[in-house]
Amino acid sequence: MWIDLSPLFKNRDFRYLYIGQFVSMFGTMLSLVALPFQIYELTESTFAVGLLGVVELVPLLCTAFIGGALADVMDRKKLLLWSELGMTLGCGVLLANSLMPEPNLWLIYIVSGLLSALSGLHRPSLDAMFPRLVAHDEIQAASVLASLRGTVSMIGGPAAAGLCISYFGLPWTFAIDLSTFIISIIAIALIKSMVPTEKQDRPSIKSVGEAIRYAVKRHELLGTYVVDFAAMVFAMPNALFPAIADSLGGTKYLGWLYSAPAVGALVVTVISAWTKNVKRHGRAVIIAATFWGLSMIAFGLAPNIWLMLLFLALAGAADGISGIFRLTIWNETIPDNIRGRMASLEMISYMSGPLLGNTYAGFIASMTSTQVAITTGGSLCVVGVFLSAILLPGFWKYYRH
């Protein structure tokens, strides 16, 4: 019934990388809350907060395929290390800007874009490293642990950010994030180098095209990208949380709103042993993503904070289940020689979705209301997932042997 922790005890490098990224992700969640809050505080505009999504998306799209191609030909440890050093510097600039009497909005956008560009180099290497650090029969357990890392960070990070912003201010929030990067860099330095398993051609547009063609031919892979993208674009209203918290009475609710989905995801992750008995992974992803959309519709219609948090937690539980099976499909079916490039496709789907979702939600809310933006987004998510099940029959029928 309970989560399998054995990959952490059996594999030294997996343990170091996992712990370092756990700490770093916690800090990243602090800034994920602090940046929209800071922009809303400076502008009082949901559109300005949503614009942050576009500012972060464009650089990400420019570097994601580069990062994936490099991860297939370079030492992945080295690429990860240099990326984190750059992200540490960017976090330091955000800290310095927050200490100014009048923080510069344009600087927030520029640094956020640069950090997103660095994520495009960082994340493919990270995702491509994990399957090589554990045995094949430990991949699903490692996927569950990755989900645990994300959900705990998404609970603790936003909750800590809400408290930190309320009681100590934005500079302390960015300072904590900066310190977590230092811990992560030390952890990465302790693991072994990870060069390609076989000789690879130099990165090129042709090599990127090879990965795209591979994904298009595999319905089970393409389906995970499409479903996740639809769910995050239409039904990920994080950009509206500062405005919702403000309408409810203050920043003390901000951390709760950000953390509630992760609470639901954490519960299903901790009791995730049952997932080993599920063989139809594609069907599980589709059902879970549909439930995410329905929960977001209920969140938009909820009349008070407690029901809002309940439906956000249910949405998070659905996303946690979907995430476990998506990660398992990715890690078990992708050959190592294209894993970096496939990780870049994966990253574009799950990172560009929320960024576009922030822009969508901010724009619709500025034209109508937060409730309309959330409920219509949840409805479009359900429609998108339903269409993916019809148009990608191989995804719906995918069976794990």
Secondary structure, DSSP 8 states (H G I E B T S, - for coil): -----HHHHH-HHHHHHHHHHHHHHHHHHHHHHHHHHHHHHHH--HHHHHHHHHHHHHHHHHHHHHHHHHHTTS-HHHHHHHHHHHHHHHHHHHHHHHTSSS--HHHHHHHHHHHHHHHHHHHHHHHHHGGGGS-GGGHHHHHHHHHHHHHHHHHHHHHHHHHHHHHT-HHHHHHHHHHHHHHHHHHHHHS-----SS------HHHHHHHHHHHHH-HHHHHHHHHHHHHHHHS--GGGHHHHHHHHTSGGGHHHHHHHHHHHHHHHHHTGGGGGG---HHHHHHHHHHHHHHHHHHHHH-SSHHHHHHHHHHHHHHHHHHHHHHHHHHHHHS-GGGHHHHHHHHHHHHHHHHHHHHHHHHHHHHHS-HHHHHHHHHHHHHHHHHHHHHH-HHHHH----
